[in-house]
Amino acid sequence: MPNERFKVTIAVNLLLRREDEILLLKRTNTGNQDGMYSIIAGHLEQDELGTSAIVREAFEEVGIVIDPKDVKFVQLVQRLPRDETEEEYLDIFYEVHIWQGEPQNNEPEKCSELVWCKIDALPNETIPLLSQVLNNIDNSNSYLEYT
């Protein structure tokens, strides 16, 4: 019997930037970090490119249209499980400054509100990973190991 290779889950994340602000989504009824602010995110599907995935997620979650050429890679995060219920992830973070449409909450069953927030004044209820990613990007680092 051949050895099965290790598999990791891949997530795409979007820093939707408007000048010195980013769009935050407040998680609700997800079973994971509910009540915390996060960003547009989702899982990469089989045979899907990362930029295609984040364009799809942005449209599904907040109804905006993004041209893939306007998507910029900014960070790769290797995220180890913190307990036996979590999976190991590779999180790909992208940034976009240009889009069409006004963001709206298209998933009220998973998100209780959308807020624009200054990057240097994130709410206390922001998921810790996001704060570390933003700090890492500000320090010109494109890779983060999150344990």
N, C-alpha and C positions, 0 to 999 in steps of 0.2 A: 504494500500500500504506500503510495507516494505521500510525502509530507505535504500538508496543506500550508500554504503561505499565509503569513500574518496579513490581516486586512484592517484598514483604518477607515473611519467615516470622514468624509470631506464636507465641510460647510463653507458657504460663501457669505460674505458680510459686506455691507455697503455703508460707507461714510458719505452720506448725502450732504454736501457742504454748500452753505449759502453765506458767503463772506466769512466771518469768524464764528459761524454757528453750524451745528449739525442737527439733523433730524433724529429725535429719539422716539421710540415706541414703548409704551408701558405695557409690560407683559401681564396677561391675565388668563386664567383657566388653561394654562399649558402644562402644569405639573412640574415646571422647571423655572425657578427664579421668578415666580409670579410676584407682582408688585414692584418689580425692578424695571429700570429703563434700559433698553437695548437699542439696537439699530436694525435696519432691514437685513434679514438673513434667511438662509434656508440651506437645504441639502443639495449637493450636486447629484444629478440623476445619471444613470448609465448612458454612455455615449454623448454626454453633454459637456461642452466647453465651459470653463469658469465664467468667462464674460457673458456667455449666453445665459447661464444660470442666474447671474445677478441681475441681468436685464429682465428676465422672467420674474424673479422674486420681487423686484421693484414694482413691476406692473401689477402682480397679484396682490401685494400687500398695501401699496399706497396709490396705485393707479397712474403712475407716471411712465412716460415713454423715454427710454434712454437709447441713444445711438451707441452701439458697441465701441466705436472708435473714440468715444469720450470717456470710456472706462479706463482708469489707471490703477495698476497694481501698486499697493503700498505696504503690505505686511503679510508674512506667513507665520502662523502660530502653530507649534506642536503642543497640543493640550493633552496631558496625561489624565487618566481617570483619578478622581479623588476618593472614590469608593467603588464597591463591587457592582453598583447599579449603573455606573457611567461607562461610556465607551471612550476609546482614544480617538481624538480628532486631529485633523489638519484643518485649520481655519484659514481661508484666503480672504484677506481684506482688500477691498477696492475702494476707490474714491471717485466721486463724480461731482462736477461743478455745473454741468449743463444738462438740462432735461426738458421735456415738454409736459405741460399739465401742472396742476396744483396738487401736492400730496393730500390724500384723504384716507381715512381709515376704512380700508376695504375688508378687514378681518376683525370686526368688533367682538367676535367670539374668542379671539386670541390677544386682542390689544384694546386696552381701555381708553387710550388717548395718544395723540401725536403732539410733540412739542419741539419747537426750535430752541436750542440751548447753546449758549456760548461755550466754546470748547474749553476755556479756562475756568468755567463755573458750572461744572456738571452737578446734577442733583446728588445728594448723598445716596439715593436709592439706585444709582447707576451700577450695572453689573461690573464687578472688579476687573474682569478681563478687558473691558472697553477702556477703562482708565489707563491700564498698563499699555495697551496698544497705542493709544494716542500719545502717551509719553514717549514710547519707543520710536514712533514716527517723528516726533519733534526732535529727537536725538539722532535722526538720520539712520536708524536701524531698520532693516526690513525683515528681520527674523526674531522671533521671541519663543522661548520655551516656557510654557505655563504649567506649573505643577501644583 
